[in-house]
Amino acid sequence: MPTASLDYDARDLKACIAMMKGGSKTFFAASRLLPFRVRAASVALYAFCRVADDLVDQGGDVHANLSLLKHRLDMIYQGTPSNCVEDQALSLVVQQYQLPRLFLDALLEGFEWDALGRRYQTLEDLQTYAARVAGTVGAMMCWIMGAKSSLTLARACELGVAMQLTNIARDVGEDARNGRIYLPLEWMASANIDVAQWLNDPQPTDIVKAQIARLLDEADVLYQRAQSGIAELPPDCRAAIFAASSIYGEIGAQLRREGLDSITRRTVVSTTRKLVLLAAAWTQVRWVYAKPNQPLPLEAISFLVDDQQLNFNAHGQKHYFPNRAMNQRIERIIGLLERLENEKIGRKSS
């Protein structure tokens, strides 16, 4: 590894460490079940996504921030990444797995929609957004694990959409206090809810709770679809993805148990419950199977699947077999991050 990789940005370092240890507790917990051959790549991938999200969401000129990220992707795909640690790590992932840039470009587009405060008229519009900010992550994870078919990739995208719908249902109040609304405007109008008035004083009324329940129902449909996709993943990856799906699904279940009030409180799945779900995943995933006559992919994610069919045919299962030296290099980056952060903490405390 070139010494240039040691010239890291403190903010990016903090974001990477936060990602691994607390940025997404569900991701971090489930990632412990991933085999070594994909664990490091998934952490590197998540690190870049997290830092990119923070950069776009930090304010200022959204388009300038996006231009910077696209330039960084240009460099990554040219094999000349910047000195940022997450760029170095993502470059290794791109090299090893021939990761299609389409996924990352779509992700950045979703971040742009977020930064611009875009709202969504219909459920299909909302799914189109979720396909970009979360379906793409499911697609990339599926890709580096070794997808067998475009339908498996579709189910992975839909699992990402389901998780994003769960996030939206859980964060209705927090989003409202930030002037944002993700619930379909069509639903709000049919329930005679004045969006501007409600955003000014968000309250957990029965009518609003009904919209939250409706969104969770839509997510549950996609969680069920995802079971078939999980069954088609390489055997050593299934438990981790099943665990992530179970934990996110539990957020919705817990929200229902709490009366669907995501306006005055934020639903949290306890650590104990997560550990139970993680342990159960090892056993329960054995009973997951690919159902015959599966439904067609969501229209919202079709652009992620259709455009990749030729790539699947061209690459076959090449990306399924790991280049262990490459993974070891990514692990080295992660270890370096942890050591540097520990040294930083040590200096502050001394």
C-alpha positions in Angstrom: 0.0 0.0 0.0 1.5 3.4 -1.0 2.3 5.7 1.9 0.0 8.3 0.3 -2.9 6.3 1.8 -1.7 7.4 5.2 -2.6 11.0 4.3 -6.2 10.7 5.6 -8.8 13.3 6.2 -9.8 13.4 9.9 -13.5 13.9 9.1 -13.4 10.9 6.7 -11.6 8.8 9.3 -14.2 9.6 11.9 -17.0 8.7 9.4 -15.4 5.3 8.6 -14.9 4.4 12.2 -18.4 5.5 13.1 -19.7 3.4 10.2 -18.0 0.3 11.5 -18.9 0.8 15.2 -22.0 2.8 15.3 -23.0 4.5 12.1 -25.3 1.7 11.3 -25.7 -0.7 14.2 -27.7 -3.1 12.2 -25.2 -3.2 9.3 -22.3 -3.7 11.8 -24.1 -6.4 13.7 -25.0 -8.4 10.6 -21.6 -7.9 8.9 -20.0 -10.0 11.7 -21.8 -13.0 10.1 -20.3 -12.3 6.7 -17.5 -14.6 5.5 -14.0 -13.0 5.4 -14.0 -13.0 1.6 -16.8 -10.3 1.5 -16.7 -8.7 4.9 -13.9 -6.3 4.2 -15.3 -5.3 0.8 -18.7 -4.6 2.3 -17.2 -2.4 5.1 -15.2 -0.5 2.5 -18.2 -0.1 0.3 -20.3 1.2 3.2 -17.6 3.6 4.3 -17.6 5.4 0.9 -21.4 5.5 0.9 -21.6 6.9 4.4 -19.0 9.6 3.7 -20.6 10.5 0.4 -24.0 10.9 2.1 -22.5 13.1 4.8 -20.8 15.3 2.2 -24.0 15.9 0.2 -26.1 16.4 3.3 -23.7 18.9 5.0 -25.2 21.9 3.3 -23.7 24.5 1.0 -23.7 24.0 -2.8 -25.3 20.6 -3.3 -24.3 20.4 -7.0 -20.7 21.3 -6.2 -20.5 18.6 -3.6 -22.0 16.1 -6.1 -19.5 17.2 -8.7 -16.7 16.5 -6.3 -18.0 13.0 -5.5 -18.4 12.2 -9.2 -14.9 13.3 -9.8 -13.7 11.1 -7.0 -15.6 8.2 -8.6 -13.9 9.0 -11.9 -10.6 8.7 -10.2 -11.6 5.5 -8.5 -12.8 3.8 -11.7 -9.6 5.0 -13.5 -7.5 3.2 -10.8 -6.1 6.5 -9.4 -8.1 7.1 -6.2 -7.6 10.2 -4.0 -5.7 9.9 -0.8 -9.0 9.6 1.2 -8.9 6.2 2.9 -12.5 5.3 1.8 -11.6 6.1 -1.8 -8.5 3.8 -1.6 -10.6 1.0 -0.2 -13.5 1.4 -2.7 -10.9 1.3 -5.5 -9.8 -2.1 -4.4 -13.4 -3.3 -4.3 -14.0 -1.9 -7.8 -10.9 -3.7 -9.1 -11.7 -7.0 -7.5 -15.4 -7.3 -8.3 -15.7 -5.1 -11.5 -18.4 -3.3 -9.6 -20.7 -1.5 -12.1 -20.6 2.3 -11.7 -24.3 2.5 -12.4 -25.0 1.5 -8.8 -22.9 4.3 -7.3 -24.1 6.9 -9.8 -27.7 6.0 -8.9 -26.9 6.2 -5.2 -25.5 9.8 -5.6 -28.6 10.7 -7.5 -30.7 9.6 -4.5 -28.5 11.7 -2.2 -29.1 14.7 -4.4 -32.9 14.2 -4.2 -32.5 14.1 -0.4 -30.4 17.3 -0.2 -32.9 19.2 -2.4 -35.8 18.2 -0.2 -37.6 16.3 -2.9 -41.1 15.0 -2.0 -42.9 12.0 -3.5 -46.4 12.0 -4.8 -47.1 8.3 -5.0 -45.8 5.1 -3.5 -44.2 4.3 -6.8 -42.3 7.7 -6.6 -41.2 6.9 -3.1 -40.0 3.4 -4.2 -38.0 5.1 -7.0 -36.2 7.2 -4.4 -35.6 4.2 -2.1 -34.2 2.2 -5.1 -31.5 4.8 -5.4 -30.5 5.4 -1.7 -31.0 1.8 -0.6 -31.8 -0.6 -3.4 -28.4 0.3 -4.9 -26.7 -0.8 -1.7 -28.5 -4.1 -1.8 -27.4 -4.5 -5.5 -23.8 -3.8 -4.6 -23.8 -6.2 -1.7 -25.4 -8.9 -3.9 -22.8 -8.2 -6.6 -19.8 -8.7 -4.4 -21.2 -11.8 -2.8 -21.7 -13.4 -6.2 -25.2 -13.1 -7.6 -26.4 -16.0 -9.7 -29.1 -14.3 -11.7 -30.7 -10.9 -12.4 -33.8 -12.1 -10.4 -31.5 -12.6 -7.3 -30.2 -9.1 -7.8 -33.7 -7.8 -8.1 -34.7 -9.3 -4.7 -31.6 -7.8 -3.2 -32.6 -4.3 -4.5 -36.1 -4.8 -3.2 -34.7 -5.8 0.3 -32.9 -2.5 0.3 -36.1 -0.7 -0.6 -37.9 -2.5 2.2 -35.3 -1.4 4.7 -35.6 2.2 3.5 -39.4 2.2 3.8 -38.9 0.9 7.4 -36.4 3.8 8.1 -38.9 6.3 6.7 -41.8 4.8 8.9 -39.5 5.0 12.0 -38.3 8.6 11.3 -41.6 10.4 10.4 -41.4 12.7 13.4 -37.7 13.5 13.1 -38.0 14.2 9.4 -41.0 16.4 10.0 -39.1 18.5 12.5 -36.5 19.0 9.8 -39.1 20.1 7.4 -39.1 16.9 5.4 -41.8 14.4 4.5 -41.4 11.1 2.8 -44.9 9.6 3.2 -46.5 9.7 -0.2 -48.4 13.0 -0.7 -51.2 11.1 -2.4 -51.8 9.2 0.8 -51.8 12.3 2.9 -54.3 14.0 0.6 -56.6 11.0 0.6 -56.6 11.1 4.4 -57.4 14.9 4.3 -54.1 15.8 5.9 -52.8 19.3 5.1 -49.1 18.6 4.8 -47.9 22.2 5.4 -50.0 22.4 8.5 -49.0 19.0 9.8 -45.3 19.8 9.3 -45.7 22.9 11.3 -47.1 20.9 14.2 -46.5 17.1 13.7 -48.7 15.0 16.0 -49.2 11.2 16.2 -52.9 11.2 15.2 -54.7 8.0 14.3 -54.8 9.1 10.7 -51.1 9.6 10.5 -50.5 6.3 12.3 -52.6 4.7 9.6 -50.2 6.0 6.9 -47.2 4.7 8.9 -48.9 1.3 9.2 -49.6 1.3 5.5 -45.9 2.0 4.7 -44.8 -0.9 7.0 -47.2 -3.2 5.2 -45.6 -2.3 1.9 -42.2 -3.0 3.4 -43.3 -6.4 4.8 -44.3 -7.5 1.2 -40.8 -6.8 0.1 -39.2 -8.5 3.1 -41.1 -11.6 2.1 -40.0 -11.3 -1.5 -36.4 -11.0 -0.4 -36.5 -14.5 1.2 -36.2 -16.1 -2.3 -33.2 -13.9 -3.1 -31.5 -14.8 0.1 -31.9 -18.5 -0.7 -30.0 -17.8 -4.0 -27.0 -16.2 -2.4 -23.8 -18.1 -1.8 -24.4 -20.3 1.3 -21.8 -18.6 3.4 -23.5 -15.2 3.0 -27.1 -16.1 3.6 -27.2 -15.9 7.4 -25.8 -12.3 7.4 -28.4 -11.0 5.0 -31.2 -12.9 6.7 -30.1 -11.4 10.0 -30.1 -7.9 8.6 -33.6 -8.4 7.1 -34.9 -9.8 10.4 -33.5 -6.9 12.4 -34.9 -4.3 10.1 -38.2 -6.2 10.1 -38.2 -6.2 13.8 -38.0 -2.3 13.8 -41.4 -2.3 12.1 -42.8 -4.9 14.5 -41.5 -2.9 17.5 -43.0 0.2 16.0 -46.4 -1.5 15.8 -46.1 -2.7 19.4 -45.4 0.9 20.4 -48.6 2.1 18.8 -47.2 3.3 15.6 -46.0 6.6 17.2 -42.8 7.5 15.3 -43.6 11.2 15.8 -42.8 11.7 19.5 -40.4 8.8 19.9 -37.9 6.8 17.8 -38.2 3.1 17.9 -35.1 1.1 18.8 -34.5 -2.6 18.8 -32.7 -3.6 21.9 -29.2 -5.1 21.8 -30.5 -8.2 23.4 -33.2 -8.6 20.8 -30.6 -8.1 18.0 -28.4 -10.8 19.5 -31.3 -13.2 19.6 -32.1 -12.4 15.9 -28.5 -12.8 14.9 -28.2 -16.2 16.6 -31.6 -17.3 15.2 -30.5 -16.4 11.7 -28.0 -19.3 11.6 -30.8 -21.8 12.0 -33.8 -20.1 10.4 -31.9 -19.4 7.1 -31.7 -23.1 6.4 -35.5 -23.1 5.9 -35.4 -20.3 3.4 -35.9 -21.3 -0.2 -36.5 -19.7 -3.6 -40.2 -19.8 -4.4 -41.3 -20.8 -7.9 -43.2 -18.2 -10.1 -41.7 -15.2 -8.3 -43.2 -11.8 -9.0 -41.6 -9.4 -11.5 -39.2 -6.9 -10.0 -40.6 -3.6 -8.8 -40.6 -1.1 -11.7 -38.6 1.3 -9.5 -35.6 -1.0 -9.5 -35.8 -2.3 -13.1 -33.1 0.1 -14.3 -30.6 -1.5 -11.8 -31.4 -5.0 -12.9 -32.1 -4.8 -16.7 -28.9 -2.9 -17.4 -26.8 -5.5 -15.6 -28.0 -8.7 -17.4 -25.3 -8.5 -20.0 -22.7 -7.9 -17.3 -23.9 -11.1 -15.6 -23.6 -13.0 -18.8 -20.1 -11.5 -19.6 -18.6 -12.0 -16.1 -20.3 -15.2 -15.2 -19.3 -16.0 -11.6 -15.8 -14.5 -11.9 -16.5 -12.1 -9.1 -17.7 -15.0 -6.8 -14.1 -16.3 -6.3 -12.2 -14.0 -4.0 -8.8 -12.5 -4.5 -7.6 -13.0 -1.0 -4.7 -10.6 -1.4 -7.1 -7.8 -2.3 -9.3 -8.5 0.7 -6.2 -8.6 2.9 -5.3 -5.1 1.6 -8.8 -3.8 2.5 -8.5 -5.4 5.9 -5.2 -3.6 6.3 -6.9 -0.3 5.6 -9.6 -1.0 8.2 -7.0 -2.0 10.8 -5.0 1.2 10.1 -8.2 3.2 10.6 -8.8 1.6 14.0 -5.2 2.0 15.1 -5.1 5.7 14.1 -8.4 6.4 15.8 -7.2 4.7 19.0 -4.0 6.7 18.9 -6.0 9.9 18.4 -8.2 9.0 21.4 -5.1 8.3 23.5 -3.5 11.6 22.7 -6.7 13.4 23.7 -6.9 11.6 27.0 -3.2 12.1 27.9 
